[in-house]
Amino acid sequence: MAVAVSDFCRRAKAPAPAPEVREALALLTEADDFRVRALTDAEPEASPLGPFAVIDILNGTQPSMAAQRQACGFYEVARELAHVREQKAPPPAPAPAEPLTFAPPPAPATDASAGKKGGKASRDELEATVKERIAPRKRAPTEETTSGPADFAEEPAFPRRDLPRPRGRFTRVEAPRASFMELTRLSGKPTVEAALEANEHRFAMLRNLSQQFNGARGELTLVDLENVLRDHGLLEALVEKERRMVLDGYTAQRGATGRVAWALGLSPSELQRLVSVLKLTEDVEALRERFRREALATPHLTHRLDLLGREKYLTDLGIQKKFADTLRKELERLVGDALPDAEDLHGLADVVGRKHGAPSELVYRAFERLGLAEGLRKQLLAASR
């Protein structure tokens, strides 16, 4: 379970050490294991998400809210406060100790000639000596001890409500941001070039630079950033970099817009805006159409059965219903030739899989997902009679 949570956090761009993962899982019970696996087996809906963000989502928090809490250090502060409270918890009160008693030492032997009056005086002297030995000592005041504290005693006590707020280990204090004009000057060009080199696209540059600089009218905006890049002659280099990145992303993700946005760290609206700004709408649509045709026209049965399980991908391409209808008709045709050789639904899936080189488990799942299972069971029951 810890490995699954650790892998999920890595995919959610918030890798965590093993002790932190175990500390988070300690908040759950064994009955929650299936909920943890259901969450970690799926792709993260937001990022970043650490181990405690996973626990927060299982408790009903939206993934986007958990990602915001993770990004602002909410879970680190909560952990630190919990540790501080544990350390400051008062220890259990010790059992009352029995009062110490000091027995006076035995009286020294006296001569027989000593009188009763002399023996009683000796015992009194011994008791007085013991009391002096165990009594607390009082130190005499000196000049150093009387000069300092006496001055402070006259000053009024500092009110608690005026004390500065404590700054813990994980407290984040925002640094003062520089003016937007710093980027427009020639001295700001190295900063812009470094940001261009370190970030993949303009939205990532905007997020990083907005933590250091203000915009022309408050917060730094995308228009401000584009004007700075244009003034320094760097906008064309950024556009060329983004064009390659977007086209490579759609090719690698086989036309799935959602996965492209996730891989680039963009929201769907930001990706759509970027494609529009780069004038890649026609190119992106041509790539998506190419992968639609490939998905619908693939001849291998195993590949088509595997695509049937990738419902989100087919929905992203907009061909989920058309693909399911086409595959249903093909399976009905293949099943018609295999019905005489099967006795039950699993046997029918085995026969179809052997004849066409496909795993029988995928064929059986296709029967269930496409709504063919009930009708095929009735046909097999009628044929057996």
C-alpha positions, -999 to 999 in steps of 0.1 A, spaced: 0 0 0 29 24 8 44 17 -26 12 25 -44 8 58 -25 44 67 -31 40 60 -68 8 81 -69 25 110 -52 54 108 -77 29 109 -106 11 138 -89 44 158 -89 49 156 -51 73 127 -43 75 119 -6 100 99 15 89 66 29 86 78 65 62 105 55 41 79 35 40 56 65 30 84 88 1 93 65 -11 57 61 -11 53 99 -41 76 100 -62 50 81 -74 15 90 -72 -17 71 -108 -12 60 -97 18 39 -72 -2 18 -95 -7 -11 -103 31 -11 -66 39 -12 -60 14 -41 -90 28 -60 -75 63 -58 -39 54 -65 -46 31 -94 -62 61 -113 -44 90 -127 -41 121 -105 -68 146 -112 -47 175 -99 -11 182 -88 8 184 -66 -6 158 -42 14 144 -13 6 115 11 -14 137 34 -32 152 5 -42 116 -5 -56 111 31 -75 144 27 -90 133 -6 -102 100 10 -118 121 37 -140 139 12 -118 169 0 -119 178 -36 -86 170 -54 -82 206 -66 -85 219 -30 -61 193 -18 -36 203 -45 -39 240 -34 -33 230 2 -2 209 -8 12 238 -29 9 263 -1 24 241 25 -8 235 45 0 198 53 36 206 64 24 232 88 -3 208 102 24 181 107 47 206 125 19 217 148 10 181 156 47 174 165 49 205 186 17 196 205 31 161 212 63 176 226 45 202 247 20 177 261 23 177 300 39 145 313 18 124 337 19 137 372 42 117 394 29 98 424 32 119 456 64 111 473 64 102 509 78 130 531 114 124 541 122 120 577 156 124 592 163 105 623 188 122 646 221 103 650 224 82 681 236 101 711 272 95 719 280 74 750 286 95 781 305 87 811 287 74 840 298 104 859 280 128 836 247 140 849 213 140 833 215 177 826 246 173 804 231 144 783 199 164 775 220 194 763 240 172 739 209 158 723 195 193 717 228 204 701 227 174 677 191 180 666 199 217 659 229 207 638 208 183 617 181 210 611 207 235 599 222 209 575 189 201 558 175 236 557 175 255 523 203 280 520 195 316 514 220 335 493 229 370 502 220 396 475 249 411 456 253 442 435 249 424 402 217 407 412 201 439 427 210 463 398 195 445 368 162 429 379 152 460 400 152 481 369 131 457 349 107 452 377 96 489 374 88 485 337 53 474 327 49 438 315 48 434 276 11 426 267 8 391 251 -15 404 224 13 426 211 38 397 208 50 390 173 33 360 156 55 328 159 73 318 128 76 281 126 99 260 105 75 258 76 62 293 77 64 309 43 71 346 41 67 361 7 96 382 -5 89 417 -17 83 417 -55 102 440 -78 86 464 -103 75 453 -137 99 479 -152 129 458 -141 121 433 -168 116 459 -195 151 473 -191 182 459 -208 195 447 -174 164 424 -171 171 405 -204 193 379 -187 165 371 -162 140 367 -190 164 345 -210 170 323 -180 132 319 -174 128 311 -211 154 284 -209 141 269 -176 103 268 -185 86 249 -213 59 274 -221 47 309 -214 22 299 -187 50 283 -166 71 314 -171 43 336 -159 38 315 -128 75 317 -119 81 354 -128 49 365 -110 64 354 -77 93 380 -82 77 408 -102 46 429 -102 27 437 -134 19 470 -150 -14 471 -131 -9 449 -101 -4 412 -108 19 402 -137 -3 391 -166 3 371 -198 0 402 -219 28 419 -198 50 388 -203 44 387 -240 53 424 -243 85 419 -225 95 390 -247 86 410 -278 107 440 -266 137 417 -260 133 399 -293 126 365 -276 90 360 -285 97 342 -318 121 317 -300 94 310 -274 67 305 -301 89 280 -320 97 261 -288 60 259 -279 50 248 -314 74 218 -313 63 210 -277 26 210 -285 29 190 -317 52 164 -300 28 162 -271 -2 154 -293 19 128 -313 32 111 -281 -3 110 -265 -19 99 -297 -42 129 -300 -56 128 -264 -60 165 -254 -65 158 -217 -32 138 -214 -13 164 -234 -25 191 -210 -15 169 -180 19 162 -194 26 199 -201 13 210 -167 -15 230 -182 -53 232 -176 -75 223 -206 -84 259 -211 -48 270 -210 -39 244 -236 -67 255 -259 -56 291 -256 -20 282 -263 -30 262 -294 -51 292 -306 -22 317 -300 3 295 -318 -22 290 -347 -20 252 -345 -57 245 -345 -57 229 -379 -25 210 -373 -38 196 -340 -71 186 -355 -53 168 -383 -33 148 -358 -64 139 -338 -82 129 -370 -53 107 -379 -55 88 -346 -93 86 -349 -90 68 -382 -63 45 -368 -85 36 -338 -115 28 -360 -97 10 -387 -72 -12 -368 -76 -48 -381 -61 -66 -351 -88 -78 -327 -65 -77 -296 -57 -40 -302 -94 -31 -306 -104 -50 -274 -76 -31 -256 -89 2 -269 -124 -7 -256 -110 -5 -221 -95 30 -226 -129 47 -225 -115 81 -215 -92 81 -245 -120 72 -269 -142 99 -253 -114 125 -257 -112 117 -294 -150 118 -297 -154 83 -311 -164 63 -281 -200 55 -293 -189 49 -329 -160 26 -318 -183 6 -295 -210 1 -322 -184 -11 -348 -168 -35 -324 -202 -49 -313 -211 -57 -349 -178 -74 -354 -181 -95 -323 -216 -105 -332 -203 -118 -366 -174 -137 -350 -197 -152 -323 -221 -165 -349 -194 -189 -362 -182 -200 -328 -216 -207 -310 -218 -244 -320 -184 -251 -304 -191 -235 -270 -212 -245 -239 -211 -214 -218 -200 -177 -221 -164 -184 -210 -161 -212 -234 -174 -190 -262 -148 -163 -253 -121 -190 -254 -132 -202 -289 -133 -167 -303 -99 -159 -288 -82 -190 -302 -96 -185 -337 -86 -148 -339 -55 -146 -317 -70 -126 -289 -69 -131 -251 -101 -148 -239 -103 -125 -209 -105 -95 -231 -131 -111 -253 -152 -120 -222 -149 -84 -209 -160 -70 -243 -191 -92 -241 -200 -76 -207 -191 -40 -217 -209 -41 -250 -241 -56 -235 -238 -89 -254 -235 -112 -224 -271 -117 -216 -282 -123 -252 -253 -148 -257 -262 -167 -226 -298 -172 -238 -285 -183 -272 -262 -209 -256 -289 -221 -233 -313 -225 -262 -287 -243 -283 -279 -268 -254 -316 -278 -253 
